[in-house]
Amino acid sequence: MILQFHPGGDAHRLKIVELHRRFFYHEGLFMHRHPAYHLILVTQGNCELLVPDRAPVRCPLNSLIIIQPEFPHDFRTDGDGVEHSCIIFTLENSRRESCTVPFDHFFDPQAAARPYRVIPLSDSNSAVLLKQLNLAIGLREKSRTGFALEVAVHSLLMNCLTLGYPEYFTPFEMGRKEKNAEKVRILIEQNIWNPDFNLPMLARQLNLHPNHLNAVFTEVEKIPIGEYLIRRRLQRAGQMLAAGHRCKQVADACGFRSLSYFSRLFRQRFGCSPRQYQAKETI
């Protein structure tokens, strides 16, 4: 690719190793390392990042995982599996030598380098990042090169780095409202399977009045909790259907009381039935 970076003053071209969405189950038995930068968005389920001599690092849904070159790592999932949407790439100089400078030193050569980062993203930031990933994946499938792919990858990388290193872009500390909204998002992901999970139950768990909690969440996320919950159920359902799960299994896992209710809401959002969507996404 034409995209270039200049660590240490030398020109390095970006070479894509992987650019894909992949659903998998994994026990985390074999750590590996290679001279590539990893930018991974957790787009379904959750996983644990396994690193040497440290406790497993939890990577929930909508996490952005950044792994530096030559750092040993592996992933472990639970029985439901996980989907990673990612770009993995090397930076090579004119002698085809791979750069292993950590991203931290791109920003500040004196900074303490961290071999990995796991950054929880808001639903809106995650949705934008996934859209950029899907665009880049689609363009690469059409052509291994091309100006449109260059632009899409550049936009994707800049967004990943902006979100992954907020201290250099947005010196913002979450206030009470943002922290409560984050707690709501986490609880929804943990209870998305439960058809009885709703605003009053959320409010009880957080010791807040339902109306106040809904107002705070709506101010931060620009969507009421009830609508957000339905949207997340349907987004998860779409991901599971694309991964090949059966419609009844998807409806149960995403907290819908009946298959007919699930099918009706799914058609309203996606414009087709769950089976039609699955057939289109798995071609």
Secondary structure, 3 states (H helix, E strand, C coil): CCCEECHHHCCEEEEEEEEEEEEECCCCCCCECCCCEEEEEEEEEEEEEECCCCCCEEECCCEEEEECCCCCEEEEEEEEEEEEEEEEEEEECCCCCECCCCHHHHHCCCCCCCCEEEEECCHHHHHHHHHHHHHHHHHHHHCCCCHHHHHHHHHHHHHHHHHHCHHHCCCCCCCHHHHHHHHHHHHHHHCCCCCCCCHHHHHHHHCCCHHHHHHHHHHHHCCCHHHHHHHHHHHHHHHHHHCCCCHHHHHHHCCCCCHHHHHHHHHHHHCCCHHHHHHHHCC
